[in-house]
Amino acid sequence: MSDISEPADATASGPSGGLQSLDSALFLLAVLAECPGPAALSDLARRAGMPVSKVHRYLASFAQAGLVRQTAKSGKYDLGPQALKLGLAAMARQDFVNQTADRLPDLVAETGLTALLCVWGSHGPTVVRWERSANYIVTALGLGSTLHLLNSATGRVFLAFAPSSVIAEVLARDGTAWPGDVAALRDQTRADGYASVAGDLIPGLAAVGAPVLDWQGEAQAAVTLIGTDPAIAAPGAPAIAALTRFCAAQSVQRAG
């Protein structure tokens, strides 16, 4: 079932000042976008809850603007080239770092743990934001620090969710091949949706990391929670649930 709300059917100005006829037209376009493929006129009218004649008028206008195209063979309607351009422009302007960084204080407040935001740099996973909790942690890590690909929770997140070609380059540079245990670690992290360590990188510190994914399902950033209690990295820990929810909310949802 669609989660799009149908606007009121009117042509007068709505409460927000916009024309409700425009709201209805955009609603129809959203309905078309939710269809799994090209849709017939009658099907679109049914899905939108609009008269066929009204839907036809809107589609004709959209077609002139390049937002909709009609297939010659079946006569069904699909998104047009201008709709594709709009979608690509929106994806290109996704600001994963700033968007996620702005919300890090909320995650820290919820978990009581220090949070790191990392992106893939020229030497691997690199810390670009450090949001400290009230429970101060003394560590040599800081902004600009590069984390180990295999021994850190953050590194394991990128190992699992960054493009394989990028990971292979770093492993080769470090003299590490793709042995079975590395592949198994990657596959397990992918299956879990997060990675955790307890003292593997820094004795006395536990960490759990999860990816912020783009529309292709690749990690554009990783968020990691660190603390002194190894229980935060245990399966089923509340910190893991909070982190994965947070990262899912920042990730781009893929169609299908």
Residue frames as qw, qx, qy, qz and C-alpha x, y, z in Angstrom:
[[0.000, 0.887, 0.463, 0.000, 0.00, 0.00, 0.00],
 [0.376, 0.568, -0.028, 0.731, 1.27, 3.46, -0.87],
 [0.411, -0.532, -0.448, 0.590, 2.23, 5.77, 1.98],
 [0.112, 0.147, 0.205, 0.961, 1.48, 8.83, -0.16],
 [0.146, 0.532, 0.623, -0.554, -1.41, 10.91, 1.12],
 [0.250, 0.534, 0.599, 0.542, -3.90, 12.02, -1.52],
 [0.046, -0.088, -0.156, 0.983, -4.51, 15.79, -1.55],
 [0.365, 0.546, 0.540, -0.527, -7.95, 17.32, -1.44],
 [0.390, 0.357, 0.659, 0.535, -9.59, 17.42, -4.88],
 [0.075, 0.907, 0.309, -0.277, -9.97, 21.11, -5.56],
 [0.583, 0.508, 0.144, 0.617, -8.56, 23.86, -7.70],
 [0.199, -0.950, -0.018, -0.239, -8.58, 26.61, -5.11],
 [0.242, 0.623, -0.588, 0.455, -5.52, 27.66, -3.17],
 [0.752, -0.298, -0.572, 0.135, -4.72, 25.27, -0.35],
 [0.529, -0.834, -0.131, 0.086, -3.89, 26.17, 3.24],
 [0.669, -0.361, 0.192, 0.621, -0.20, 26.39, 2.40],
 [0.127, 0.746, -0.141, -0.638, -0.85, 28.84, -0.43],
 [0.097, -0.240, 0.809, 0.528, -0.16, 26.34, -3.23],
 [0.643, 0.139, -0.275, -0.701, -2.73, 25.39, -5.84],
 [0.683, -0.132, 0.670, -0.259, -4.37, 22.13, -4.91],
 [0.841, 0.513, 0.000, -0.172, -4.62, 21.26, -8.59],
 [0.366, 0.691, -0.607, 0.139, -0.83, 21.29, -8.62],
 [0.430, -0.390, 0.738, -0.343, -0.82, 19.18, -5.46],
 [0.864, 0.195, 0.366, -0.287, -3.06, 16.65, -7.22],
 [0.705, 0.651, -0.277, -0.042, -0.82, 16.59, -10.28],
 [0.107, 0.634, -0.723, 0.253, 2.29, 16.00, -8.19],
 [0.666, -0.187, 0.618, -0.374, 0.46, 13.32, -6.23],
 [0.896, 0.394, 0.082, -0.190, -0.25, 11.55, -9.51],
 [0.481, 0.696, -0.519, 0.121, 3.42, 11.78, -10.47],
 [0.265, -0.488, 0.754, -0.351, 4.36, 10.22, -7.11],
 [0.844, 0.076, 0.414, -0.332, 1.87, 7.43, -7.72],
 [0.794, 0.571, -0.204, -0.049, 3.48, 6.73, -11.09],
 [0.167, 0.685, -0.664, 0.248, 6.91, 6.70, -9.43],
 [0.529, -0.310, 0.697, -0.372, 5.72, 4.01, -7.01],
 [0.912, 0.283, 0.030, -0.294, 4.53, 1.72, -9.80],
 [0.741, -0.329, 0.518, 0.274, 6.91, -1.20, -10.45],
 [0.403, 0.035, 0.623, 0.669, 6.93, -0.38, -14.18],
 [0.172, -0.072, -0.359, -0.914, 4.95, 1.34, -16.93],
 [0.215, 0.350, 0.781, -0.471, 1.27, 1.69, -15.97],
 [0.081, 0.497, 0.696, 0.512, -1.92, 1.92, -17.95],
 [0.148, -0.372, -0.028, -0.916, -4.08, 5.03, -17.77],
 [0.688, -0.464, -0.347, -0.438, -6.91, 3.18, -16.04],
 [0.772, -0.233, -0.462, 0.369, -4.53, 1.67, -13.49],
 [0.299, 0.139, -0.245, 0.912, -3.06, 5.07, -12.63],
 [0.380, -0.432, -0.160, -0.802, -6.55, 6.53, -12.23],
 [0.794, -0.411, -0.427, -0.135, -7.48, 3.70, -9.88],
 [0.675, -0.113, -0.403, 0.607, -4.32, 4.00, -7.82],
 [0.153, 0.156, -0.135, 0.966, -4.68, 7.79, -7.57],
 [0.037, 0.570, 0.732, -0.371, -8.42, 7.73, -6.97],
 [0.123, 0.486, -0.099, -0.859, -8.99, 10.23, -9.78],
 [0.724, 0.560, 0.272, -0.297, -11.24, 10.29, -12.87],
 [0.760, 0.123, 0.433, 0.469, -9.58, 8.89, -15.97],
 [0.368, 0.826, 0.228, 0.361, -10.16, 12.14, -17.88],
 [0.277, -0.947, 0.160, -0.038, -8.40, 14.16, -15.19],
 [0.734, -0.400, 0.443, 0.323, -5.45, 11.78, -15.06],
 [0.688, 0.438, 0.392, 0.426, -5.15, 11.94, -18.84],
 [0.147, 0.957, 0.045, 0.245, -4.93, 15.75, -18.76],
 [0.483, -0.803, 0.336, 0.094, -2.20, 15.67, -16.12],
 [0.791, -0.110, 0.485, 0.356, -0.22, 13.03, -18.02],
 [0.555, 0.702, 0.272, 0.354, -0.42, 15.05, -21.22],
 [0.067, -0.974, 0.152, -0.154, 1.05, 18.07, -19.44],
 [0.664, -0.575, 0.449, 0.164, 3.76, 15.95, -17.82],
 [0.808, 0.241, 0.412, 0.346, 4.62, 14.44, -21.20],
 [0.361, 0.881, 0.071, 0.299, 5.10, 17.90, -22.70],
 [0.267, -0.892, 0.340, -0.132, 7.49, 18.72, -19.86],
 [0.547, 0.459, -0.692, 0.109, 9.41, 15.46, -20.29],
 [0.378, -0.393, 0.665, -0.511, 8.42, 14.18, -16.84],
 [0.735, 0.125, 0.616, -0.252, 6.34, 11.33, -18.31],
 [0.216, 0.350, -0.699, -0.585, 6.62, 9.31, -21.49],
 [0.828, 0.164, 0.301, -0.444, 4.12, 6.99, -23.17],
 [0.400, -0.242, 0.823, 0.323, 5.41, 3.77, -24.64],
 [0.409, 0.310, -0.428, -0.744, 4.47, 3.43, -28.30],
 [0.318, 0.029, -0.923, -0.214, 3.80, -0.30, -28.22],
 [0.237, -0.379, -0.862, 0.240, 1.64, -0.69, -25.11],
 [0.154, -0.701, -0.286, -0.635, 0.43, 2.87, -24.62],
 [0.648, -0.615, -0.373, 0.248, 1.39, 2.67, -20.95],
 [0.026, 0.930, -0.139, 0.338, 2.94, 5.57, -19.07],
 [0.818, -0.226, -0.228, 0.478, 6.32, 5.71, -17.37],
 [0.305, -0.830, 0.026, 0.467, 8.65, 8.33, -15.94],
 [0.621, 0.760, 0.051, 0.187, 10.33, 10.47, -18.58],
 [0.690, 0.298, -0.205, 0.628, 13.87, 11.84, -19.08],
 [0.057, -0.663, 0.185, -0.723, 13.28, 14.98, -17.04],
 [0.798, -0.538, 0.012, -0.271, 12.10, 12.90, -14.09],
 [0.919, 0.000, -0.140, 0.369, 15.31, 10.91, -14.38],
 [0.384, 0.528, -0.194, 0.732, 17.37, 14.12, -14.36],
 [0.429, -0.684, 0.113, -0.579, 15.57, 15.33, -11.25],
 [0.930, -0.362, -0.041, -0.040, 16.19, 12.04, -9.49],
 [0.803, 0.191, -0.158, 0.542, 19.87, 11.99, -10.39],
 [0.110, 0.649, -0.169, 0.734, 20.27, 15.61, -9.27],
 [0.657, -0.632, 0.063, -0.405, 18.66, 14.81, -5.91],
 [0.958, -0.196, -0.061, 0.201, 20.97, 11.83, -5.37],
 [0.619, 0.418, -0.153, 0.647, 24.03, 13.86, -6.36],
 [0.086, -0.658, 0.180, -0.726, 23.16, 16.44, -3.71],
 [0.819, -0.496, -0.286, -0.035, 22.89, 13.96, -0.85],
 [0.115, 0.711, -0.497, 0.484, 25.16, 15.37, 1.82],
 [0.823, -0.248, -0.509, 0.043, 25.86, 12.33, 3.92],
 [0.513, 0.054, -0.474, 0.714, 28.52, 13.89, 6.10],
 [0.112, -0.229, 0.193, -0.947, 26.73, 17.08, 7.13],
 [0.676, -0.311, -0.321, -0.586, 23.34, 15.42, 7.41],
 [0.817, -0.226, -0.513, 0.135, 24.66, 12.66, 9.64],
 [0.421, 0.117, -0.427, 0.791, 27.00, 14.90, 11.64],
 [0.280, -0.380, 0.029, -0.881, 24.16, 17.24, 12.54],
 [0.798, -0.344, -0.220, -0.444, 22.30, 14.34, 14.14],
 [0.609, 0.178, -0.682, 0.365, 25.21, 12.75, 16.01],
 [0.119, -0.290, 0.531, -0.787, 24.41, 14.61, 19.27],
 [0.771, -0.152, -0.015, -0.618, 21.02, 12.87, 19.31],
 [0.869, 0.090, -0.486, 0.013, 22.68, 9.46, 19.07],
 [0.352, 0.285, -0.621, 0.639, 25.15, 10.35, 21.82],
 [0.405, -0.275, 0.323, -0.810, 22.33, 11.55, 24.06],
 [0.873, -0.081, -0.189, -0.442, 20.37, 8.33, 23.47],
 [0.899, 0.078, -0.407, 0.142, 23.26, 5.93, 24.10],
 [0.538, -0.823, 0.176, 0.047, 25.56, 7.85, 26.44],
 [0.820, -0.101, 0.327, 0.458, 28.48, 6.81, 24.24],
 [0.062, -0.655, 0.335, 0.674, 31.01, 8.78, 22.23],
 [0.750, 0.525, 0.401, -0.023, 30.30, 8.72, 18.49],
 [0.273, -0.434, 0.506, 0.694, 32.66, 8.95, 15.52],
 [0.686, 0.658, 0.201, -0.236, 31.70, 9.78, 11.96],
 [0.437, -0.418, 0.617, 0.504, 34.13, 8.44, 9.38],
 [0.700, 0.647, -0.021, -0.301, 34.41, 8.60, 5.60],
 [0.897, 0.092, 0.235, 0.363, 36.68, 6.82, 3.18],
 [0.023, -0.920, 0.254, 0.298, 39.88, 8.83, 2.72],
 [0.552, 0.667, -0.492, -0.090, 43.00, 8.32, 0.66],
 [0.153, 0.412, -0.860, 0.259, 44.46, 6.03, 3.34],
 [0.313, -0.256, -0.913, 0.053, 41.27, 4.32, 4.45],
 [0.340, -0.760, -0.542, -0.118, 38.55, 5.04, 7.04],
 [0.319, 0.231, -0.223, 0.892, 39.15, 8.56, 8.34],
 [0.196, -0.632, -0.622, 0.420, 37.54, 10.33, 11.33],
 [0.142, 0.442, 0.259, 0.847, 35.80, 13.55, 10.26],
 [0.425, -0.596, -0.015, -0.681, 33.58, 14.16, 13.30],
 [0.428, -0.044, -0.793, 0.432, 34.02, 13.30, 16.97],
 [0.463, -0.580, -0.125, -0.659, 31.03, 13.77, 19.25],
 [0.243, 0.185, -0.810, 0.501, 32.00, 13.18, 22.88],
 [0.571, -0.574, -0.546, -0.216, 29.66, 11.87, 25.54],
 [0.420, -0.818, 0.182, -0.348, 29.62, 12.90, 29.19],
 [0.888, -0.355, 0.250, 0.151, 31.72, 9.79, 29.92],
 [0.225, 0.868, -0.407, -0.172, 35.03, 11.20, 28.72],
 [0.968, 0.042, 0.158, 0.189, 37.34, 8.73, 26.99],
 [0.167, -0.806, 0.460, 0.334, 41.09, 9.24, 26.76],
 [0.845, 0.229, 0.425, 0.228, 42.44, 7.98, 23.44],
 [0.330, -0.373, 0.403, 0.767, 44.97, 8.95, 20.82],
 [0.285, 0.488, 0.707, 0.425, 42.25, 8.91, 18.18],
 [0.043, 0.610, 0.204, -0.764, 41.03, 12.27, 16.92],
 [0.566, 0.754, 0.125, -0.309, 39.90, 14.14, 13.83],
 [0.408, 0.744, -0.498, -0.180, 41.89, 12.95, 10.83],
 [0.443, -0.372, 0.814, -0.057, 42.85, 9.64, 12.39],
 [0.632, 0.260, -0.588, -0.433, 42.85, 6.67, 10.03],
 [0.737, -0.268, 0.497, -0.371, 41.40, 3.44, 11.38],
 [0.163, -0.283, 0.918, 0.226, 42.62, -0.06, 10.61],
 [0.557, 0.095, -0.477, -0.673, 40.57, -1.86, 8.00],
 [0.657, -0.079, -0.741, -0.115, 40.45, -5.24, 9.74],
 [0.418, -0.140, -0.714, 0.543, 40.93, -4.55, 13.45],
 [0.131, 0.129, 0.309, -0.933, 38.47, -1.66, 13.95],
 [0.370, 0.522, 0.719, -0.270, 34.68, -1.69, 13.86],
 [0.316, 0.772, -0.033, -0.551, 34.74, 1.25, 11.45],
 [0.050, 0.487, -0.753, -0.440, 37.22, -0.49, 9.14],
 [0.245, 0.129, 0.960, 0.037, 35.12, -3.63, 9.08],
 [0.409, 0.665, 0.436, -0.448, 32.07, -1.61, 8.10],
 [0.326, 0.733, -0.340, -0.492, 33.91, -0.26, 5.07],
 [0.153, -0.276, 0.925, 0.213, 35.35, -3.70, 4.37],
 [0.333, 0.341, 0.873, -0.106, 31.80, -5.00, 4.05],
 [0.316, 0.775, 0.502, -0.218, 29.99, -2.09, 2.41],
 [0.070, 0.754, -0.322, -0.568, 32.55, -0.15, 0.33],
 [0.791, 0.524, -0.219, -0.229, 33.21, -1.18, -3.29],
 [0.945, -0.189, 0.176, 0.199, 35.40, -4.29, -3.43],
 [0.673, 0.550, -0.027, 0.494, 37.84, -2.62, -5.83],
 [0.089, -0.843, 0.233, -0.476, 38.55, 0.14, -3.31],
 [0.774, -0.548, 0.281, -0.144, 39.05, -2.33, -0.47],
 [0.946, 0.142, 0.094, 0.276, 41.29, -4.57, -2.56],
 [0.421, 0.742, -0.173, 0.492, 43.56, -1.61, -3.30],
 [0.353, -0.765, 0.363, -0.399, 44.08, -0.88, 0.41],
 [0.925, -0.273, 0.262, -0.033, 44.60, -4.54, 1.26],
 [0.841, 0.401, -0.004, 0.363, 47.17, -4.83, -1.51],
 [0.161, 0.817, -0.261, 0.489, 48.94, -1.69, -0.33],
 [0.545, -0.636, 0.426, -0.342, 49.12, -3.18, 3.18],
 [0.192, 0.392, -0.898, -0.045, 50.34, -6.50, 1.82],
 [0.484, 0.071, 0.751, -0.444, 47.11, -8.26, 2.77],
 [0.140, -0.049, -0.822, -0.549, 45.43, -10.63, 0.34],
 [0.656, -0.172, -0.058, -0.732, 41.79, -11.74, 0.34],
 [0.121, 0.120, -0.974, 0.149, 42.17, -14.87, 2.49],
 [0.380, -0.419, -0.778, -0.272, 39.13, -16.85, 3.48],
 [0.328, -0.510, -0.598, 0.524, 38.94, -15.31, 6.94],
 [0.009, -0.245, 0.027, 0.969, 38.81, -11.77, 5.52],
 [0.322, -0.160, -0.619, -0.698, 36.03, -12.75, 3.13],
 [0.416, -0.445, -0.790, 0.070, 34.18, -14.45, 5.99],
 [0.210, -0.412, -0.386, 0.798, 34.52, -11.30, 8.11],
 [0.148, 0.083, -0.298, -0.940, 33.14, -9.21, 5.25],
 [0.400, -0.271, -0.743, -0.463, 30.21, -11.55, 4.68],
 [0.374, -0.458, -0.727, 0.349, 29.34, -11.74, 8.38],
 [0.084, -0.332, -0.195, 0.919, 29.38, -7.94, 8.70],
 [0.267, -0.048, -0.491, -0.828, 27.12, -7.61, 5.68],
 [0.436, -0.365, -0.803, -0.177, 24.71, -10.13, 7.16],
 [0.346, -0.476, -0.589, 0.555, 24.66, -8.43, 10.57],
 [0.098, 0.872, 0.302, 0.373, 24.50, -4.88, 9.21],
 [0.262, -0.918, 0.243, -0.173, 27.12, -3.73, 11.72],
 [0.731, 0.262, -0.508, 0.372, 30.59, -4.58, 13.05],
 [0.549, -0.804, 0.093, -0.211, 31.85, -4.72, 16.61],
 [0.640, 0.316, -0.544, 0.440, 35.18, -5.09, 18.40],
 [0.624, -0.771, -0.040, -0.115, 36.17, -5.21, 22.07],
 [0.530, -0.721, 0.380, 0.235, 39.78, -4.20, 22.63],
 [0.855, 0.303, 0.289, 0.306, 40.98, -5.36, 19.20],
 [0.439, 0.723, 0.009, 0.533, 42.35, -1.96, 18.21],
 [0.019, -0.599, 0.397, -0.695, 42.70, -0.11, 21.53],
 [0.430, -0.179, -0.833, 0.299, 42.86, -2.14, 24.77],
 [0.059, -0.337, -0.582, 0.738, 40.07, -1.19, 27.14],
 [0.365, 0.342, -0.029, -0.866, 37.78, 0.24, 24.46],
 [0.418, 0.325, 0.844, 0.086, 34.85, -1.47, 22.78],
 [0.211, 0.371, -0.222, -0.877, 33.23, -0.21, 19.60],
 [0.485, 0.425, 0.764, 0.031, 30.33, -0.91, 17.30],
 [0.052, 0.394, -0.308, -0.865, 29.99, 0.61, 13.81],
 [0.525, 0.517, 0.674, -0.051, 27.33, 0.70, 11.10],
 [0.333, 0.085, 0.457, 0.820, 27.19, 2.13, 7.56],
 [0.343, 0.643, 0.211, -0.652, 25.37, 5.10, 6.09],
 [0.530, 0.149, 0.736, 0.395, 24.45, 3.75, 2.67],
 [0.219, 0.344, -0.271, -0.872, 23.83, 5.48, -0.63],
 [0.757, 0.276, 0.065, -0.589, 21.20, 4.43, -3.17],
 [0.673, 0.391, -0.612, -0.138, 23.50, 1.67, -4.47],
 [0.906, -0.402, -0.118, -0.053, 23.87, 0.14, -1.02],
 [0.703, 0.257, -0.299, 0.591, 27.47, 1.29, -0.67],
 [0.496, -0.670, -0.314, 0.454, 28.90, 2.97, 2.43],
 [0.273, 0.794, 0.038, 0.542, 29.31, 6.71, 2.04],
 [0.133, -0.633, 0.472, -0.599, 30.09, 7.06, 5.75],
 [0.645, -0.221, -0.718, 0.138, 30.28, 4.99, 8.91],
 [0.388, -0.692, 0.186, -0.579, 29.12, 5.86, 12.40],
 [0.658, 0.024, -0.693, 0.294, 30.86, 4.21, 15.33],
 [0.555, -0.750, 0.034, -0.358, 30.03, 4.21, 19.04],
 [0.587, 0.272, -0.632, 0.426, 32.87, 3.66, 21.51],
 [0.581, -0.690, 0.111, -0.418, 32.93, 3.05, 25.24],
 [0.010, -0.539, 0.797, -0.271, 34.82, 1.23, 27.98],
 [0.681, -0.057, 0.607, -0.406, 32.17, -1.44, 28.65],
 [0.035, -0.183, 0.881, 0.434, 32.61, -4.49, 26.38],
 [0.328, 0.418, 0.809, -0.251, 28.89, -5.19, 26.75],
 [0.353, 0.654, 0.023, -0.669, 28.10, -2.44, 24.23],
 [0.302, 0.468, -0.684, -0.472, 29.54, -4.66, 21.49],
 [0.300, 0.018, 0.945, -0.132, 27.68, -7.81, 22.54],
 [0.154, -0.251, -0.750, -0.592, 24.99, -9.13, 20.17],
 [0.321, -0.658, -0.664, -0.149, 21.61, -7.67, 21.07],
 [0.342, -0.320, -0.335, 0.817, 23.08, -4.75, 23.00],
 [0.150, 0.850, 0.432, -0.262, 20.86, -1.64, 23.13],
 [0.118, -0.697, 0.299, 0.641, 23.69, 0.45, 21.67],
 [0.245, -0.036, 0.807, 0.537, 23.72, -1.73, 18.55],
 [0.181, 0.645, 0.740, 0.061, 19.98, -1.36, 18.07],
 [0.004, -0.879, -0.167, 0.446, 20.18, 2.42, 18.51],
 [0.202, -0.528, 0.510, 0.648, 23.11, 2.71, 16.10],
 [0.248, 0.162, 0.839, 0.456, 21.59, 0.61, 13.33],
 [0.142, 0.789, 0.589, -0.100, 18.31, 2.55, 13.58],
 [0.100, -0.821, 0.069, 0.558, 20.23, 5.81, 13.39],
 [0.210, -0.350, 0.658, 0.633, 22.26, 4.79, 10.34],
 [0.259, 0.422, 0.831, 0.253, 19.22, 3.39, 8.57],
 [0.092, 0.867, 0.403, -0.280, 17.50, 6.74, 9.03],
 [0.086, -0.763, 0.292, 0.570, 20.45, 8.55, 7.43],
 [0.368, -0.099, 0.793, 0.476, 20.80, 6.13, 4.53],
 [0.443, 0.266, -0.326, -0.792, 19.18, 6.55, 1.13],
 [0.690, 0.127, 0.653, -0.285, 16.36, 4.02, 0.71],
 [0.021, -0.217, 0.776, 0.591, 16.77, 2.00, -2.47],
 [0.690, 0.146, -0.126, -0.697, 13.79, 1.34, -4.69],
 [0.817, 0.092, -0.533, -0.201, 12.50, -2.21, -4.46]]
